[in-house]
């Protein structure tokens, strides 16, 4: 059975821009280290139905597997860097969504 991609969706509110900028600068090399790819972000998402995130930035990125995403999140360098995110934002949610397996 082949691995399926996973997508990570974050919703956060930037409260201290300086801390968040440090996080942003260090984020991409660590994302790439685990085969991750940035998809997009939106500071003004349009909510269509159901429970709505209150406000903030929605960010989407992907990894080739759940293991890659888990390894990225557990990486000591990422955890050290994420202290800047924690200091500079209020994280509303960080969610991992599994992609569909390839059709045969």
The first five atom37 places (N, CA, C, CB, O) and aatype in JSON, in Angstrom:
{
  "aatype": [20, 20, 20, 20, 20, 20, 20, 20, 20, 20, 20, 20, 20, 20, 20, 20, 20, 20, 20, 20, 20, 20, 20, 20, 20, 20, 20, 20, 20, 20, 20, 20, 20, 20, 20, 20, 20, 20, 20, 20, 20, 20, 20, 20, 20, 20, 20, 20, 20, 20, 20, 20, 20, 20, 20, 20, 20, 20, 20, 20, 20, 20, 20, 20, 20, 20, 20, 20, 20, 20, 20, 20, 20, 20, 20, 20, 20, 20, 20, 20, 20, 20, 20, 20, 20, 20, 20, 20, 20, 20, 20, 20, 20, 20, 20, 20, 20, 20, 20, 20, 20, 20, 20, 20],
  "atom_mask": [
    [1, 1, 1, 1, 1],
    [1, 1, 1, 1, 1],
    [1, 1, 1, 1, 1],
    [1, 1, 1, 1, 1],
    [1, 1, 1, 1, 1],
    [1, 1, 1, 1, 1],
    [1, 1, 1, 1, 1],
    [1, 1, 1, 1, 1],
    [1, 1, 1, 1, 1],
    [1, 1, 1, 1, 1],
    [1, 1, 1, 1, 1],
    [1, 1, 1, 1, 1],
    [1, 1, 1, 1, 1],
    [1, 1, 1, 1, 1],
    [1, 1, 1, 1, 1],
    [1, 1, 1, 1, 1],
    [1, 1, 1, 1, 1],
    [1, 1, 1, 1, 1],
    [1, 1, 1, 1, 1],
    [1, 1, 1, 1, 1],
    [1, 1, 1, 1, 1],
    [1, 1, 1, 1, 1],
    [1, 1, 1, 1, 1],
    [1, 1, 1, 1, 1],
    [1, 1, 1, 1, 1],
    [1, 1, 1, 1, 1],
    [1, 1, 1, 1, 1],
    [1, 1, 1, 1, 1],
    [1, 1, 1, 1, 1],
    [1, 1, 1, 1, 1],
    [1, 1, 1, 1, 1],
    [1, 1, 1, 1, 1],
    [1, 1, 1, 1, 1],
    [1, 1, 1, 1, 1],
    [1, 1, 1, 1, 1],
    [1, 1, 1, 1, 1],
    [1, 1, 1, 1, 1],
    [1, 1, 1, 1, 1],
    [1, 1, 1, 1, 1],
    [1, 1, 1, 1, 1],
    [1, 1, 1, 1, 1],
    [1, 1, 1, 1, 1],
    [1, 1, 1, 1, 1],
    [1, 1, 1, 1, 1],
    [1, 1, 1, 1, 1],
    [1, 1, 1, 1, 1],
    [1, 1, 1, 1, 1],
    [1, 1, 1, 1, 1],
    [1, 1, 1, 1, 1],
    [1, 1, 1, 1, 1],
    [1, 1, 1, 1, 1],
    [1, 1, 1, 1, 1],
    [1, 1, 1, 1, 1],
    [1, 1, 1, 1, 1],
    [1, 1, 1, 1, 1],
    [1, 1, 1, 1, 1],
    [1, 1, 1, 1, 1],
    [1, 1, 1, 1, 1],
    [1, 1, 1, 1, 1],
    [1, 1, 1, 1, 1],
    [1, 1, 1, 1, 1],
    [1, 1, 1, 1, 1],
    [1, 1, 1, 1, 1],
    [1, 1, 1, 1, 1],
    [1, 1, 1, 1, 1],
    [1, 1, 1, 1, 1],
    [1, 1, 1, 1, 1],
    [1, 1, 1, 1, 1],
    [1, 1, 1, 1, 1],
    [1, 1, 1, 1, 1],
    [1, 1, 1, 1, 1],
    [1, 1, 1, 1, 1],
    [1, 1, 1, 1, 1],
    [1, 1, 1, 1, 1],
    [1, 1, 1, 1, 1],
    [1, 1, 1, 1, 1],
    [1, 1, 1, 1, 1],
    [1, 1, 1, 1, 1],
    [1, 1, 1, 1, 1],
    [1, 1, 1, 1, 1],
    [1, 1, 1, 1, 1],
    [1, 1, 1, 1, 1],
    [1, 1, 1, 1, 1],
    [1, 1, 1, 1, 1],
    [1, 1, 1, 1, 1],
    [1, 1, 1, 1, 1],
    [1, 1, 1, 1, 1],
    [1, 1, 1, 1, 1],
    [1, 1, 1, 1, 1],
    [1, 1, 1, 1, 1],
    [1, 1, 1, 1, 1],
    [1, 1, 1, 1, 1],
    [1, 1, 1, 1, 1],
    [1, 1, 1, 1, 1],
    [1, 1, 1, 1, 1],
    [1, 1, 1, 1, 1],
    [1, 1, 1, 1, 1],
    [1, 1, 1, 1, 1],
    [1, 1, 1, 1, 1],
    [1, 1, 1, 1, 1],
    [1, 1, 1, 1, 1],
    [1, 1, 1, 1, 1],
    [1, 1, 1, 1, 1],
    [1, 1, 1, 1, 1]
  ],
  "atom_positions": [
    [[0.84, -1.19, 0.0], [0.0, 0.0, 0.0], [0.89, 1.25, 0.0], [-0.96, 0.0, 1.23], [1.8, 1.36, 0.81]],
    [[0.62, 2.17, -0.9], [1.43, 3.37, -0.98], [0.95, 4.42, 0.02], [1.4, 3.95, -2.41], [-0.2, 4.41, 0.47]],
    [[1.87, 5.31, 0.35], [1.56, 6.4, 1.27], [0.66, 7.42, 0.56], [2.87, 7.09, 1.78], [0.7, 7.55, -0.66]],
    [[-0.14, 8.12, 1.33], [-0.95, 9.2, 0.77], [-0.43, 10.53, 1.3], [-2.47, 9.02, 1.1], [0.08, 10.62, 2.42]],
    [[-0.58, 11.55, 0.49], [-0.2, 12.9, 0.92], [-1.09, 13.34, 2.07], [-0.29, 13.9, -0.25], [-2.21, 12.87, 2.22]],
    [[-0.56, 14.24, 2.87], [-1.38, 14.88, 3.89], [-1.27, 16.39, 3.69], [-0.93, 14.47, 5.33], [-0.28, 16.9, 3.18]],
    [[-2.31, 17.07, 4.09], [-2.4, 18.51, 3.99], [-2.52, 19.07, 5.39], [-3.6, 18.95, 3.1], [-3.26, 18.53, 6.22]],
    [[-1.8, 20.14, 5.65], [-1.86, 20.78, 6.95], [-2.51, 22.14, 6.76], [-0.44, 20.9, 7.61], [-2.14, 22.91, 5.88]],
    [[-3.49, 22.41, 7.61], [-4.22, 23.67, 7.55], [-4.07, 24.33, 8.92], [-5.74, 23.46, 7.17], [-4.42, 23.75, 9.95]],
    [[-3.55, 25.54, 8.92], [-3.38, 26.29, 10.16], [-4.25, 27.54, 10.11], [-1.89, 26.67, 10.38], [-4.39, 28.18, 9.06]],
    [[-4.83, 27.88, 11.24], [-5.56, 29.13, 11.39], [-4.94, 29.83, 12.58], [-7.13, 28.9, 11.58], [-4.97, 29.32, 13.7]],
    [[-4.37, 31.01, 12.34], [-3.73, 31.73, 13.43], [-3.98, 33.22, 13.3], [-2.24, 31.45, 13.47], [-4.28, 33.73, 12.23]],
    [[-3.84, 33.89, 14.42], [-3.98, 35.33, 14.48], [-2.63, 35.9, 14.88], [-5.11, 35.77, 15.47], [-2.12, 35.58, 15.95]],
    [[-2.05, 36.73, 14.05], [-0.75, 37.34, 14.34], [-0.96, 38.43, 15.39], [-0.07, 37.92, 13.05], [-1.75, 39.35, 15.2]],
    [[-0.24, 38.3, 16.51], [-0.35, 39.27, 17.6], [0.94, 40.07, 17.79], [-0.71, 38.56, 18.89], [0.9, 41.2, 18.27]],
    [[2.07, 39.5, 17.42], [3.38, 40.15, 17.51], [4.12, 39.89, 16.21], [4.21, 39.61, 18.75], [4.73, 38.83, 16.03]],
    [[4.07, 40.84, 15.3], [4.6, 40.65, 13.95], [6.09, 40.31, 13.94], [4.35, 41.9, 13.13], [6.53, 39.52, 13.1]],
    [[6.88, 40.89, 14.83], [8.32, 40.62, 14.82], [8.62, 39.14, 15.09], [9.03, 41.49, 15.85], [9.42, 38.53, 14.39]],
    [[7.97, 38.58, 16.09], [8.16, 37.15, 16.38], [7.69, 36.3, 15.2], [7.4, 36.75, 17.67], [8.35, 35.34, 14.81]],
    [[6.55, 36.67, 14.64], [6.01, 35.88, 13.54], [6.92, 35.94, 12.31], [4.61, 36.37, 13.19], [7.06, 34.93, 11.61]],
    [[7.53, 37.06, 12.04], [8.46, 37.17, 10.9], [9.66, 36.24, 11.07], [8.94, 38.63, 10.74], [10.12, 35.64, 10.1]],
    [[10.17, 36.11, 12.29], [11.27, 35.17, 12.54], [10.81, 33.75, 12.22], [11.76, 35.27, 14.03], [11.54, 32.98, 11.6]],
    [[9.6, 33.42, 12.63], [9.04, 32.1, 12.35], [8.9, 31.88, 10.84], [7.67, 31.94, 13.03], [9.3, 30.84, 10.32]],
    [[8.33, 32.86, 10.15], [8.15, 32.73, 8.69], [9.47, 32.49, 7.98], [7.49, 33.99, 8.14], [9.54, 31.65, 7.08]],
    [[10.51, 33.22, 8.36], [11.81, 33.09, 7.68], [12.41, 31.7, 7.87], [12.78, 34.14, 8.21], [13.05, 31.19, 6.95]],
    [[12.22, 31.09, 9.01], [12.78, 29.77, 9.27], [11.89, 28.62, 8.85], [13.08, 29.64, 10.7], [12.35, 27.48, 8.79]],
    [[10.63, 28.9, 8.56], [9.65, 27.86, 8.28], [9.94, 27.1, 6.99], [8.27, 28.47, 8.2], [9.9, 25.87, 6.99]],
    [[10.23, 27.8, 5.92], [10.33, 27.15, 4.6], [11.47, 26.15, 4.48], [10.49, 28.19, 3.55], [11.27, 25.09, 3.89]],
    [[12.67, 26.43, 5.01], [13.72, 25.4, 4.95], [13.33, 24.12, 5.69], [15.02, 25.95, 5.53], [13.65, 23.02, 5.24]],
    [[12.64, 24.25, 6.82], [12.23, 23.06, 7.56], [11.09, 22.32, 6.85], [11.8, 23.44, 8.97], [11.02, 21.1, 6.9]],
    [[10.22, 23.06, 6.2], [9.16, 22.44, 5.4], [9.79, 21.59, 4.3], [8.21, 23.51, 4.8], [9.41, 20.43, 4.11]],
    [[10.74, 22.15, 3.58], [11.41, 21.45, 2.47], [12.22, 20.25, 2.96], [12.32, 22.41, 1.71], [12.31, 19.24, 2.26]],
    [[12.8, 20.35, 4.15], [13.59, 19.26, 4.72], [12.79, 17.96, 4.78], [14.08, 19.64, 6.13], [13.36, 16.88, 4.66]],
    [[11.48, 18.07, 4.97], [10.61, 16.89, 5.08], [9.76, 16.67, 3.83], [9.71, 17.03, 6.28], [8.75, 15.97, 3.88]],
    [[10.16, 17.27, 2.72], [9.46, 17.07, 1.46], [8.17, 17.84, 1.36], [9.17, 15.62, 1.26], [7.35, 17.58, 0.48]],
    [[7.98, 18.81, 2.25], [6.74, 19.58, 2.26], [6.74, 20.67, 1.2], [6.53, 20.2, 3.61], [7.78, 21.1, 0.71]],
    [[5.53, 21.09, 0.85], [5.33, 22.17, -0.13], [4.28, 23.13, 0.39], [4.92, 21.59, -1.52], [3.24, 22.72, 0.91]],
    [[4.57, 24.4, 0.25], [3.61, 25.45, 0.6], [2.55, 25.52, -0.48], [4.33, 26.83, 0.78], [2.88, 25.48, -1.67]],
    [[1.29, 25.62, -0.1], [0.2, 25.75, -1.08], [-0.26, 27.2, -1.17], [-0.98, 24.83, -0.71], [-0.18, 27.81, -2.23]],
    [[-0.75, 27.74, -0.05], [-1.26, 29.11, -0.08], [-1.53, 29.61, 1.33], [-2.52, 29.2, -0.93], [-1.5, 28.85, 2.3]],
    [[-1.8, 30.89, 1.43], [-2.33, 31.46, 2.67], [-3.34, 32.53, 2.29], [-1.18, 32.07, 3.57], [-3.35, 33.01, 1.16]],
    [[-4.19, 32.89, 3.25], [-5.2, 33.9, 2.99], [-5.48, 34.62, 4.31], [-6.51, 33.28, 2.4], [-5.81, 33.99, 5.31]],
    [[-5.35, 35.94, 4.29], [-5.66, 36.74, 5.48], [-7.13, 37.13, 5.54], [-4.8, 37.98, 5.5], [-7.58, 37.69, 6.55]],
    [[-7.88, 36.85, 4.49], [-9.31, 37.19, 4.46], [-10.12, 36.05, 3.84], [-9.54, 38.5, 3.67], [-10.77, 36.25, 2.81]],
    [[-10.09, 34.85, 4.45], [-10.84, 33.75, 3.87], [-12.35, 34.03, 3.92], [-10.52, 32.44, 4.59], [-12.83, 34.73, 4.81]],
    [[-13.05, 33.49, 2.97], [-14.51, 33.67, 2.91], [-15.15, 32.39, 3.46], [-15.0, 33.97, 1.44], [-14.97, 31.31, 2.91]],
    [[-15.89, 32.54, 4.54], [-16.56, 31.4, 5.17], [-17.95, 31.27, 4.57], [-16.63, 31.57, 6.71], [-18.7, 32.24, 4.51]],
    [[-18.28, 30.07, 4.13], [-19.55, 29.86, 3.44], [-20.64, 29.23, 4.31], [-19.33, 29.01, 2.24], [-21.82, 29.51, 4.11]],
    [[-20.26, 28.38, 5.26], [-21.29, 27.68, 6.02], [-20.68, 27.02, 7.26], [-21.99, 26.61, 5.14], [-19.47, 26.76, 7.29]],
    [[-21.5, 26.77, 8.28], [-21.05, 26.05, 9.47], [-20.23, 26.93, 10.41], [-20.23, 24.87, 9.06], [-20.26, 28.15, 10.32]],
    [[-19.5, 26.27, 11.33], [-18.67, 26.97, 12.3], [-17.59, 27.75, 11.59], [-18.05, 25.99, 13.32], [-16.91, 27.21, 10.72]],
    [[-17.44, 28.99, 11.94], [-16.48, 29.85, 11.26], [-15.29, 30.15, 12.16], [-17.15, 31.15, 10.82], [-15.46, 30.49, 13.33]],
    [[-14.07, 30.02, 11.62], [-12.94, 30.55, 12.37], [-13.2, 32.03, 12.62], [-11.58, 30.33, 11.61], [-13.7, 32.72, 11.74]],
    [[-12.87, 32.5, 13.79], [-13.22, 33.88, 14.15], [-12.53, 34.91, 13.28], [-12.87, 34.13, 15.59], [-13.14, 35.9, 12.87]],
    [[-11.27, 34.68, 13.01], [-10.49, 35.66, 12.25], [-9.15, 35.04, 11.93], [-10.31, 37.0, 13.05], [-8.9, 33.87, 12.26]],
    [[-8.29, 35.8, 11.31], [-6.91, 35.37, 11.18], [-6.52, 34.83, 9.82], [-6.64, 34.36, 12.17], [-7.28, 34.88, 8.85]],
    [[-5.32, 34.33, 9.81], [-4.67, 33.82, 8.6], [-4.91, 32.31, 8.5], [-3.15, 34.14, 8.61], [-4.72, 31.57, 9.47]],
    [[-5.33, 31.88, 7.3], [-5.44, 30.46, 7.0], [-4.24, 30.11, 6.13], [-6.81, 30.1, 6.28], [-3.95, 30.8, 5.15]],
    [[-3.54, 29.03, 6.49], [-2.33, 28.61, 5.78], [-2.49, 27.15, 5.41], [-1.05, 28.84, 6.65], [-2.94, 26.34, 6.22]],
    [[-2.1, 26.8, 4.18], [-2.18, 25.41, 3.73], [-0.84, 24.99, 3.15], [-3.32, 25.23, 2.67], [-0.23, 25.7, 2.35]],
    [[-0.38, 23.8, 3.58], [0.81, 23.2, 3.0], [0.64, 21.69, 3.02], [2.09, 23.63, 3.76], [-0.28, 21.17, 3.65]],
    [[1.52, 20.98, 2.33], [1.35, 19.54, 2.16], [2.66, 18.81, 2.37], [0.79, 19.23, 0.77], [3.75, 19.37, 2.21]],
    [[2.54, 17.54, 2.74], [3.67, 16.62, 2.88], [3.37, 15.36, 2.11], [3.97, 16.3, 4.38], [2.2, 15.04, 1.89]],
    [[4.4, 14.63, 1.69], [4.17, 13.41, 0.91], [3.56, 12.27, 1.72], [5.46, 12.96, 0.3], [3.05, 11.31, 1.14]],
    [[3.6, 12.36, 3.06], [3.05, 11.29, 3.89], [2.77, 11.82, 5.29], [4.02, 10.09, 3.94], [3.26, 12.88, 5.69]],
    [[1.97, 11.06, 6.03], [1.72, 11.41, 7.42], [3.02, 11.34, 8.22], [0.66, 10.47, 8.04], [3.26, 12.18, 9.09]],
    [[3.87, 10.36, 7.93], [5.14, 10.23, 8.64], [6.01, 11.46, 8.44], [5.88, 8.98, 8.19], [6.64, 11.94, 9.38]],
    [[6.07, 11.97, 7.21], [6.86, 13.17, 6.94], [6.32, 14.36, 7.74], [6.85, 13.5, 5.42], [7.09, 15.14, 8.29]],
    [[5.0, 14.5, 7.8], [4.38, 15.6, 8.55], [4.65, 15.46, 10.04], [2.88, 15.66, 8.29], [4.96, 16.44, 10.72]],
    [[4.55, 14.25, 10.54], [4.8, 13.99, 11.96], [6.26, 14.26, 12.3], [4.42, 12.54, 12.32], [6.55, 14.85, 13.34]],
    [[7.17, 13.83, 11.43], [8.59, 14.06, 11.65], [8.91, 15.56, 11.62], [9.43, 13.33, 10.6], [9.7, 16.04, 12.43]],
    [[8.29, 16.29, 10.69], [8.47, 17.75, 10.62], [8.04, 18.39, 11.94], [7.66, 18.35, 9.44], [8.79, 19.18, 12.52]],
    [[6.86, 18.05, 12.41], [6.33, 18.68, 13.62], [7.18, 18.34, 14.84], [4.87, 18.24, 13.85], [7.35, 19.18, 15.72]],
    [[7.71, 17.13, 14.9], [8.5, 16.68, 16.05], [9.97, 17.13, 15.97], [8.44, 15.18, 16.16], [10.7, 17.01, 16.96]],
    [[10.41, 17.63, 14.83], [11.81, 18.02, 14.65], [12.19, 19.05, 15.73], [12.04, 18.6, 13.21], [11.51, 20.06, 15.88]],
    [[13.28, 18.81, 16.46], [13.69, 19.77, 17.49], [13.94, 21.18, 16.94], [14.95, 19.27, 18.17], [13.66, 22.16, 17.63]],
    [[14.46, 21.28, 15.71], [14.66, 22.6, 15.12], [13.32, 23.29, 14.85], [15.46, 22.49, 13.81], [13.2, 24.5, 15.05]],
    [[12.31, 22.51, 14.4], [10.99, 23.12, 14.19], [10.38, 23.54, 15.52], [10.05, 22.14, 13.45], [9.82, 24.63, 15.63]],
    [[10.49, 22.69, 16.52], [9.91, 23.03, 17.82], [10.57, 24.28, 18.4], [10.05, 21.86, 18.81], [9.89, 25.11, 19.0]],
    [[11.88, 24.43, 18.22], [12.56, 25.64, 18.68], [12.06, 26.86, 17.91], [14.09, 25.5, 18.53], [11.78, 27.9, 18.49]],
    [[11.95, 26.72, 16.58], [11.44, 27.81, 15.75], [10.0, 28.15, 16.11], [11.55, 27.44, 14.28], [9.63, 29.32, 16.12]],
    [[9.19, 27.15, 16.39], [7.77, 27.38, 16.66], [7.53, 28.2, 17.93], [7.04, 26.06, 16.78], [6.43, 28.71, 18.14]],
    [[8.56, 28.33, 18.78], [8.42, 29.22, 19.94], [8.17, 30.66, 19.48], [9.69, 29.15, 20.83], [7.49, 31.42, 20.16]],
    [[8.73, 31.02, 18.33], [8.45, 32.36, 17.78], [7.0, 32.45, 17.31], [9.41, 32.67, 16.6], [6.37, 33.49, 17.48]],
    [[6.47, 31.36, 16.73], [5.05, 31.36, 16.36], [4.19, 31.48, 17.6], [4.68, 30.08, 15.57], [3.22, 32.24, 17.63]],
    [[4.54, 30.73, 18.61], [3.76, 30.77, 19.86], [3.8, 32.15, 20.5], [4.27, 29.72, 20.85], [2.81, 32.6, 21.07]],
    [[4.96, 32.82, 20.41], [5.11, 34.16, 20.99], [4.43, 35.23, 20.14], [6.57, 34.5, 21.16], [4.03, 36.27, 20.65]],
    [[4.3, 34.97, 18.83], [3.81, 36.0, 17.93], [2.41, 35.8, 17.38], [4.72, 36.12, 16.81], [1.91, 36.63, 16.63]],
    [[1.78, 34.68, 17.76], [0.43, 34.42, 17.25], [-0.44, 33.76, 18.31], [0.49, 33.53, 15.99], [0.05, 33.27, 19.33]],
    [[-1.7, 33.78, 18.05], [-2.65, 32.94, 18.79], [-3.1, 31.87, 17.8], [-3.89, 33.79, 19.37], [-3.8, 32.17, 16.84]],
    [[-2.7, 30.64, 18.03], [-3.05, 29.55, 17.13], [-4.47, 29.09, 17.43], [-2.06, 28.37, 17.27], [-4.77, 28.64, 18.54]],
    [[-5.33, 29.2, 16.44], [-6.71, 28.74, 16.58], [-6.8, 27.24, 16.32], [-7.64, 29.51, 15.64], [-7.5, 26.52, 17.03]],
    [[-6.08, 26.78, 15.28], [-6.1, 25.34, 14.98], [-4.93, 24.99, 14.07], [-7.43, 24.92, 14.33], [-4.45, 25.82, 13.3]],
    [[-4.49, 23.74, 14.18], [-3.49, 23.16, 13.3], [-4.01, 21.76, 13.01], [-2.03, 23.14, 13.95], [-4.05, 20.91, 13.9]],
    [[-4.4, 21.52, 11.77], [-5.12, 20.31, 11.41], [-4.4, 19.57, 10.28], [-6.56, 20.63, 10.99], [-3.93, 20.2, 9.34]],
    [[-4.32, 18.23, 10.39], [-3.75, 17.42, 9.32], [-4.89, 16.66, 8.67], [-2.65, 16.44, 9.86], [-5.68, 16.0, 9.35]],
    [[-4.97, 16.76, 7.34], [-6.02, 16.11, 6.56], [-5.35, 15.11, 5.61], [-6.87, 17.18, 5.75], [-4.42, 15.47, 4.89]],
    [[-5.81, 13.87, 5.62], [-5.24, 12.85, 4.73], [-5.8, 12.97, 3.32], [-5.49, 11.45, 5.28], [-7.01, 13.14, 3.14]],
    [[-4.93, 12.88, 2.35], [-5.36, 12.86, 0.96], [-5.94, 11.51, 0.61], [-4.19, 13.2, 0.02], [-5.87, 10.57, 1.41]],
    [[-6.51, 11.4, -0.55], [-7.05, 10.13, -1.0], [-5.95, 9.26, -1.58], [-8.15, 10.35, -2.03], [-5.03, 9.77, -2.22]],
    [[-6.03, 7.94, -1.36], [-5.01, 7.08, -1.97], [-5.15, 7.08, -3.49], [-5.14, 5.63, -1.42], [-6.23, 7.37, -4.02]],
    [[-4.06, 6.76, -4.2], [-4.15, 6.73, -5.66], [-5.18, 5.7, -6.11], [-2.78, 6.42, -6.28], [-5.31, 4.63, -5.51]],
    [[-5.89, 6.03, -7.15], [-6.88, 5.08, -7.72], [-6.17, 4.12, -8.63], [-8.01, 5.83, -8.49], [-5.28, 4.5, -9.4]],
    [[-6.56, 2.88, -8.55], [-5.96, 1.86, -9.42], [-6.99, 1.3, -10.36], [-5.34, 0.74, -8.6], [-6.67, 0.43, -11.17]]
  ]
}
